[in-house]
Amino acid sequence: MPMKTRHVPLLLLAGLALSGSVLAEEAEIAVTTAPAIDPQAMQALDRMGAYLRGLETFSLRADDAIDEVLDSGQKIQLTKTVELQVRKPDRLRADITTDRKAREIFYDGKHFTLLAPEARYFTTVEAPPSIREMIAAVETRYGIEFPLVDLFQWGEDADAAADIQEAMLVGVSKIDGQMADHYAFRQDEIDWQIWIAQGEAPLPLRYVITTKDEPGEPQYMANLTWDTQAKPADAVFTFTPTKDDHPIAIVVQDETPATQEDAPK
């Protein structure tokens, strides 16, 4: 892409009288010679992932929007706010507010608690001793998808880069006063974009995901606001029920695949 935008103006300045067909041919050559995967874009992801893994404590607010595609094809946009407080390796708090409900998550290194603050129902279960293990266990055992899970896994899966088919630098943007490099990536089932802050703290400030294998190609977009100096206290991560809070059981997913004989008739 950058080769194309520079190449044509230089020809014009030189006063070359090129026909429309020749210009089209030059543009095609410029596009085809550009690499499908820009190494600098991949390096930017690696640098961001290394920085995120190095953060020991932080707080984060994510304001996001997701498309819901109706049977008619019309898109309805739903919004959500996620506020995270993290102290690695074993403390996490998440406050989640959507258009339809609110949830609060507490993890103190020993227990995982999910609270519905409006109805005052909660469930508490034992949990593994690290954030990463807890997230995996909660999703596998209870089917709970954790918000912003990529922030705890970015760069740890070496095979993830192999799924990227195209990668490019789109340009430079300003997000809430911060200069950010805007990158775009393509994979089989999704297109995604990410804006990474310039400077010594390459934090993701915004990302957009387009799901290509679903009708209507719905999009998800999130704006991220960081505080890497936050040091939340122990009490933030511990849930203490009041007299108005009511414990309920949590449903465990069937972790054993059904055999031919077990299949429903």
C-alpha positions in Angstrom: 0.0 0.0 0.0 2.7 2.6 0.9 4.5 1.9 -2.4 1.4 2.7 -4.4 0.6 6.0 -2.8 4.2 7.3 -3.3 4.8 5.8 -6.8 2.1 7.6 -8.8 2.7 11.2 -7.6 6.4 10.8 -8.4 5.5 9.9 -12.0 3.2 12.8 -12.3 5.8 15.2 -11.0 8.3 13.9 -13.6 5.8 15.0 -16.2 5.3 11.5 -17.7 2.3 11.4 -19.9 1.0 8.0 -18.9 -2.3 6.6 -20.2 -4.9 5.3 -17.8 -4.0 1.7 -18.7 -0.3 2.2 -17.8 -1.2 3.9 -14.5 -3.4 0.9 -13.7 -0.6 -1.4 -14.5 1.8 0.5 -12.3 -0.7 0.5 -9.4 -1.2 -3.3 -9.8 2.6 -3.9 -9.7 2.9 -1.8 -6.6 0.1 -3.7 -4.8 1.4 -7.1 -5.8 4.9 -6.4 -4.7 3.8 -5.4 -1.2 4.3 -8.2 1.2 1.0 -9.9 2.5 2.5 -9.9 6.0 4.4 -6.8 7.1 7.1 -7.9 9.5 6.8 -4.6 11.4 3.2 -5.4 12.1 4.0 -8.8 13.6 6.9 -7.3 15.6 4.5 -4.7 17.0 2.2 -7.5 18.3 5.2 -9.3 19.9 6.3 -6.1 21.6 2.8 -5.4 22.9 2.4 -8.9 24.1 5.7 -8.8 26.0 4.7 -5.5 27.6 1.3 -6.8 28.7 2.9 -10.0 30.2 5.3 -7.8 32.2 2.6 -5.8 33.9 2.2 -6.9 37.5 -0.7 -4.6 38.6 -3.1 -2.4 36.6 -6.6 -1.3 36.2 -8.4 -1.1 32.9 -11.7 0.2 31.6 -13.1 -1.2 28.3 -16.0 0.5 26.6 -17.2 -1.8 23.8 -20.0 -2.4 21.3 -21.0 -5.6 19.5 -23.3 -6.2 16.6 -26.2 -8.6 17.0 -27.6 -9.7 13.6 -31.3 -10.4 13.5 -32.9 -13.0 11.2 -33.9 -10.2 8.9 -30.3 -9.2 8.5 -30.7 -5.9 10.4 -27.9 -5.2 12.9 -28.6 -4.2 16.5 -25.7 -2.7 18.4 -25.3 -3.6 22.1 -22.8 -1.9 24.5 -20.9 -3.1 27.5 -18.5 -1.6 30.0 -15.8 -3.8 31.7 -13.7 -2.5 34.6 -10.8 -4.7 35.5 -8.4 -4.6 38.5 -5.5 -7.0 38.4 -2.7 -7.9 40.6 -0.7 -10.8 39.2 -0.4 -13.7 39.6 -3.5 -14.4 41.6 -5.8 -11.5 42.2 -8.5 -10.2 39.8 -11.8 -8.2 40.0 -14.1 -7.5 37.1 -17.2 -5.3 37.1 -19.3 -5.8 33.9 -22.3 -3.7 32.9 -24.2 -4.4 29.7 -27.4 -3.0 28.2 -29.3 -5.9 29.8 -27.5 -7.0 33.0 -24.6 -6.5 35.4 -22.1 -9.0 36.8 -19.2 -8.8 39.3 -16.4 -11.2 39.4 -14.0 -11.8 42.3 -10.9 -13.9 42.4 -8.6 -14.0 45.4 -6.2 -16.8 44.4 -8.4 -19.5 46.1 -12.0 -18.8 45.2 -13.9 -17.5 42.1 -17.2 -15.7 42.9 -19.8 -14.5 40.4 -22.3 -12.0 41.6 -25.5 -10.6 40.1 -25.6 -7.3 42.0 -29.1 -6.3 41.0 -30.7 -9.6 42.1 -28.1 -10.2 44.9 -27.5 -13.8 43.9 -24.0 -15.2 43.9 -22.0 -18.4 43.5 -18.5 -19.2 44.9 -16.3 -22.1 43.9 -12.8 -23.1 44.5 -10.3 -22.0 41.9 -6.7 -22.7 40.7 -3.9 -20.5 42.1 -3.2 -18.3 39.1 -5.3 -15.9 36.9 -4.5 -17.9 33.7 -5.4 -21.2 35.2 -8.6 -19.8 36.8 -9.8 -18.3 33.5 -9.2 -21.7 31.7 -11.0 -23.7 34.4 -14.0 -21.4 34.7 -14.6 -21.5 30.9 -14.1 -25.3 30.7 -16.0 -26.3 33.7 -18.8 -23.7 33.8 -18.9 -22.3 30.3 -18.2 -18.7 31.5 -16.4 -16.6 28.9 -14.1 -14.2 30.7 -14.0 -10.6 29.5 -10.8 -9.4 27.7 -9.2 -12.8 28.1 -6.6 -12.0 25.4 -4.9 -9.5 27.8 -3.8 -12.5 29.9 -2.7 -14.7 27.0 -1.3 -12.4 24.3 2.0 -13.7 22.9 2.0 -17.0 24.9 0.6 -19.1 22.0 3.4 -19.4 19.4 1.0 -21.0 16.9 -1.3 -18.0 16.9 0.9 -16.1 14.5 0.6 -18.9 11.9 -3.1 -18.1 11.6 -2.5 -14.6 10.4 -2.6 -14.4 6.6 -2.2 -10.7 6.1 -0.8 -7.9 8.3 -0.3 -4.3 7.6 0.3 -0.9 9.1 -2.7 1.3 8.3 -1.3 4.6 9.7 -1.1 6.7 12.8 -4.1 7.9 14.8 -4.7 9.9 18.0 -6.9 8.2 20.6 -7.7 10.3 23.7 -4.7 12.4 23.1 -2.3 9.4 22.7 -0.5 8.7 19.4 -1.1 5.2 18.3 -0.1 3.0 15.4 -3.1 1.4 13.6 -2.6 -2.2 12.3 -4.9 -4.5 10.3 -4.8 -8.3 10.2 -6.7 -11.0 8.3 -7.3 -14.6 9.3 -9.6 -17.3 7.9 -12.7 -16.4 9.9 -12.0 -12.9 11.2 -10.5 -9.6 10.2 -9.2 -7.5 13.1 -7.6 -4.1 13.7 -5.7 -2.9 16.7 -4.4 0.5 17.7 -1.1 0.3 19.8 0.2 3.3 21.7 3.5 4.7 20.6 6.4 5.1 23.0 7.8 2.9 25.8 4.3 1.6 26.8 2.9 -0.2 23.8 -0.6 -0.7 25.2 -3.6 -1.6 23.0 -5.9 1.4 23.0 -8.6 0.1 20.6 -9.4 -3.0 18.7 -12.1 -4.0 16.2 -13.0 -7.6 15.2 -15.1 -8.5 12.2 -16.5 -12.1 12.2 -16.5 -13.1 8.5 -18.1 -16.6 8.9 -21.3 -15.4 10.5 -24.3 -13.9 8.6 -24.0 -10.1 8.4 -20.4 -10.2 9.5 -20.9 -8.6 12.9 -18.3 -6.4 14.4 -17.0 -6.0 18.0 -15.2 -2.8 19.0 -13.5 -1.8 22.3 -11.8 1.3 23.5 -9.4 0.7 26.4 -8.3 3.1 29.1 -5.3 2.0 31.2 -3.9 2.8 34.6 -0.6 0.9 35.0 0.2 2.6 38.3 -2.9 1.2 40.1 -2.2 -0.9 43.2 -5.5 -2.4 44.3 -5.8 -3.6 47.9 -6.6 -7.2 48.9 -10.2 -6.2 49.9 -11.0 -5.4 46.3 -10.6 -9.1 45.2 -12.5 -10.7 48.1 -16.3 -11.1 48.1 -17.9 -10.9 51.5 -21.7 -11.6 51.3 -24.2 -9.5 53.2 -27.5 -10.6 54.7 -29.1 -9.5 51.4 -26.9 -11.8 49.2 -28.2 -15.3 48.4 -26.0 -18.2 47.4 -27.0 -20.4 44.4 -25.4 -23.4 42.7 -23.5 -23.1 39.5 -24.2 -25.6 36.7 -21.2 -27.7 35.7 -20.8 -28.4 32.0 -20.6 -32.0 30.9 -16.9 -32.5 30.4 -17.2 -36.1 29.1 -18.2 -36.4 25.4 -21.2 -38.6 24.8 -20.5 -42.0 23.3 -22.7 -43.7 20.7 -24.6 -45.6 23.5 -25.0 -42.4 25.6 -26.4 -40.4 22.7 -30.1 -39.4 23.2 -32.6 -41.6 21.3 
